[in-house]
Amino acid sequence: MFLSKKEEALTVEYLQQGHIVRPVADKNSLKWIRDKIFDLSKHELGLGDAQFPTSCLDMIHEHVSLKELNDFRVKMIAQIAKSPQIRSSIYLLAKPHIEWIAGNELAMQRNCNLMVHLANDNSAIFPIHSDVWSGNSPYEVVFWFPLVPCFDTKSMYILPKTDSDEVYRNFKNYSHLSASEFYEEIKDRLIFLDIPFGHGLIFSHALPHGNRLNEENETRWSFDVRFKNVISPYGNKKLGENFLPITIRPATRMGYHYKKPELL
């Protein structure tokens, strides 16, 4: 394979673990996203005196109740969606590593998911799952990045690839279990990912993953968005519906539109 040493090392790591954690490639774009969310939150919650984005977002549970959380998050998402810069900024955070893993002709998920997981919030728990089980393509990768430091139960967990492979090989032993029972069976092999602000996670959503009750006295803010090679197979989430092309090269464009001339 004609790869650089860095690409080769990343390839080996990703194929062995099913995920990588790396510093973001564009710190200015990350700061713009974090500050945008910070400003929107200040405006929505009337926190005009707040000056420090990370500490304010970390402690946002002191200003919004569980009852108000869903409306607050929906308003944040609606405001973010109005900015044409948000998707391109997220892409720039992960561009080199996404290209090394999925290729440089990419489709990107249409909607960028914002999660706000308050401390001790039962409603924000995602039970253990694989997105491929619900129709996503195994050719997709997920880019997950926090706006605050994430660790222990404030973060998410994943079943590393070697363990996932073993679970899949013996899935008849688990297929009858509920999500909570499945979690209990494999919890000793799950890892909670330590992802500081300024870093991002890229992982295969074929691997079982999820989160638990956030027992840290801080709120988790995170984005996740899916990428895939634009011409690799799709699952139930189709191009044009759930994914939009973002980096199609000229040869692919010409090949797609080529029509063989008709013979007389």
C-alpha positions in Angstrom: 0.0 0.0 0.0 1.3 3.4 -1.0 0.9 5.1 2.4 3.1 7.5 4.4 4.4 6.2 7.7 1.8 8.4 9.5 -1.1 7.0 7.4 0.2 3.4 7.9 0.4 3.9 11.7 -3.1 5.4 11.8 -4.5 2.6 9.5 -3.1 -0.1 11.8 -4.4 1.6 14.9 -7.9 2.1 13.4 -8.1 -1.5 12.1 -7.0 -2.9 15.5 -9.1 -0.7 17.7 -12.0 0.5 15.5 -11.4 4.0 16.7 -8.8 6.8 17.1 -8.6 9.9 19.2 -6.6 12.8 17.8 -6.2 16.6 18.2 -8.5 18.5 15.9 -6.9 19.7 12.7 -8.3 23.2 12.8 -8.3 24.8 16.2 -9.8 28.1 14.9 -12.8 26.2 13.6 -13.3 24.4 16.9 -13.1 27.8 18.8 -15.6 29.3 16.4 -18.1 26.4 17.1 -17.6 26.4 20.9 -17.9 30.2 21.0 -21.0 30.1 18.8 -22.7 27.6 21.2 -21.5 29.7 24.2 -23.0 32.9 22.8 -26.3 31.2 21.9 -26.6 29.7 25.3 -25.9 33.0 27.0 -28.6 34.7 24.9 -31.2 32.0 25.5 -30.5 31.7 29.3 -29.8 35.3 30.0 -26.2 34.8 31.1 -24.9 38.0 29.9 -22.1 38.2 32.5 -20.6 34.8 31.6 -17.1 35.2 30.2 -15.4 31.8 30.1 -17.0 29.4 27.6 -15.7 26.1 28.8 -16.5 26.7 32.5 -19.9 28.1 31.6 -20.9 25.2 29.4 -19.6 22.7 31.9 -21.9 24.1 34.5 -25.0 24.8 32.3 -27.0 22.4 34.4 -27.1 25.2 37.1 -29.1 27.3 34.6 -31.4 24.9 32.7 -33.6 22.2 34.3 -34.2 18.7 33.0 -37.7 19.8 32.1 -36.4 22.7 30.0 -33.5 20.8 28.5 -35.1 19.4 25.4 -36.6 22.8 24.3 -33.2 24.4 25.0 -31.3 21.8 22.9 -33.9 22.1 20.0 -33.4 25.9 20.0 -29.6 25.4 19.9 -29.9 23.0 17.0 -32.2 25.3 15.1 -29.9 28.3 15.6 -26.9 26.3 14.5 -28.6 25.0 11.4 -29.1 28.6 10.2 -25.3 28.9 9.9 -23.9 27.6 6.6 -20.5 27.6 8.2 -21.2 24.9 10.8 -20.9 21.8 8.6 -17.8 23.0 6.8 -16.2 23.9 10.1 -16.9 20.5 11.6 -15.4 18.9 8.4 -12.2 20.9 8.8 -11.7 19.6 12.4 -11.3 16.0 11.1 -10.4 16.5 7.5 -7.0 14.7 7.3 -7.9 11.8 9.5 -11.3 11.3 7.9 -9.6 11.2 4.5 -7.0 8.7 5.6 -9.7 6.4 7.0 -12.7 6.9 4.5 -11.1 8.4 1.4 -11.1 11.9 0.0 -14.4 11.7 -2.0 -16.8 12.1 0.9 -20.5 12.3 1.8 -21.3 14.0 5.1 -24.4 13.5 7.2 -26.9 16.3 6.4 -27.7 17.1 10.1 -25.0 17.5 12.8 -26.2 16.1 16.1 -25.7 18.3 19.2 -25.9 16.5 22.5 -26.3 18.2 25.9 -25.9 15.6 28.7 -26.6 17.2 32.1 -25.2 15.8 35.3 -27.4 13.0 36.6 -29.7 13.2 33.7 -31.4 9.8 33.1 -33.1 11.0 29.9 -29.8 11.4 28.0 -28.6 7.8 28.4 -28.1 5.9 25.1 -28.1 2.2 25.8 -25.5 0.0 24.3 -26.1 -0.4 20.5 -24.5 -0.5 17.1 -25.9 1.9 14.5 -25.4 -0.8 11.8 -28.0 -2.9 13.6 -30.6 -0.2 12.9 -29.8 0.3 9.2 -26.7 2.4 8.9 -24.0 1.4 6.5 -20.9 -0.3 8.0 -18.9 1.9 5.6 -19.7 5.0 7.6 -17.5 6.5 10.3 -18.6 8.8 13.1 -16.7 11.9 14.1 -17.5 12.8 17.7 -16.0 15.8 19.4 -16.7 17.6 22.7 -17.0 21.3 23.5 -15.8 20.6 27.1 -13.4 18.0 28.5 -15.0 14.5 28.5 -13.9 11.7 30.8 -15.3 8.8 32.8 -19.2 8.8 32.8 -19.2 12.3 31.3 -17.9 10.7 28.1 -19.1 7.7 26.0 -17.9 4.1 26.0 -17.1 1.7 23.2 -16.3 -2.0 22.8 -12.9 -2.2 21.1 -12.7 -4.0 17.8 -11.0 -7.2 19.1 -13.7 -7.6 21.7 -16.5 -6.6 19.2 -15.2 -9.3 16.8 -15.4 -11.9 19.5 -18.9 -10.8 20.5 -20.1 -10.9 16.8 -18.6 -14.4 16.4 -20.6 -15.6 19.4 -23.6 -13.4 19.0 -26.0 -16.3 19.6 -24.9 -16.0 23.2 -26.1 -12.4 23.4 -29.0 -12.1 20.9 -31.7 -12.9 23.4 -30.6 -10.3 25.9 -32.0 -6.9 26.5 -29.7 -3.9 26.0 -29.2 -3.6 29.8 -28.5 -7.3 30.1 -26.1 -7.2 27.1 -24.3 -4.3 28.8 -23.9 -6.2 32.0 -22.4 -9.2 30.1 -19.7 -7.2 28.5 -19.2 -4.2 30.7 -15.8 -5.3 31.9 -14.5 -5.1 28.3 -16.0 -1.6 27.5 -13.7 1.4 27.7 -14.8 5.0 28.6 -12.9 7.3 26.3 -10.9 10.3 27.7 -11.4 13.0 25.2 -10.1 16.5 26.2 -11.4 19.6 24.6 -9.4 20.1 21.4 -9.5 16.4 20.5 -12.0 14.3 18.5 -13.0 10.7 18.2 -13.4 8.9 14.9 -15.0 5.4 15.2 -16.8 2.7 13.4 -20.4 2.7 14.6 -20.5 -1.0 13.8 -18.8 -1.4 17.3 -21.2 -1.6 20.2 -21.2 1.8 22.1 -23.3 4.1 24.2 -23.2 6.1 27.4 -24.2 5.9 31.0 -25.6 8.2 33.6 -23.4 11.3 33.8 -22.2 11.1 37.4 -19.7 13.9 37.1 -20.8 17.3 38.3 -20.4 18.8 34.8 -22.5 18.9 31.6 -21.3 17.2 28.5 -21.6 19.1 25.2 -20.7 17.1 22.1 -21.3 16.9 18.4 -21.4 13.8 16.3 -21.7 13.5 12.5 -21.2 10.7 10.1 -18.9 10.5 7.0 -18.5 7.9 4.3 -16.9 7.5 0.9 -19.5 8.9 -1.5 -19.4 5.8 -3.7 -19.3 3.1 -1.0 -22.5 1.1 -0.3 -25.3 2.9 1.6 -27.6 1.4 4.2 -31.0 2.8 5.0 -29.6 6.3 5.2 -29.3 7.4 1.5 -27.4 10.0 -0.4 -29.5 13.1 -0.9 -31.7 12.2 2.0 -29.4 11.7 5.0 -26.1 12.4 3.4 -24.8 15.1 1.1 -21.7 14.9 -1.1 -19.0 17.3 -0.1 -15.8 16.4 -1.9 -16.5 14.8 -5.3 -13.5 14.9 -7.6 -13.6 15.8 -11.3 -13.0 12.3 -12.7 -15.8 10.9 -10.6 -18.1 13.7 -11.8 -17.3 13.1 -15.4 -17.6 9.3 -15.0 -20.9 9.6 -13.3 -22.3 11.7 -16.2 -20.7 9.6 -19.0 -23.1 8.1 -21.5 -21.8 5.6 -24.0 -22.5 6.8 -27.5 -25.2 5.0 -29.4 -24.2 3.0 -32.4 -26.2 3.6 -35.6 
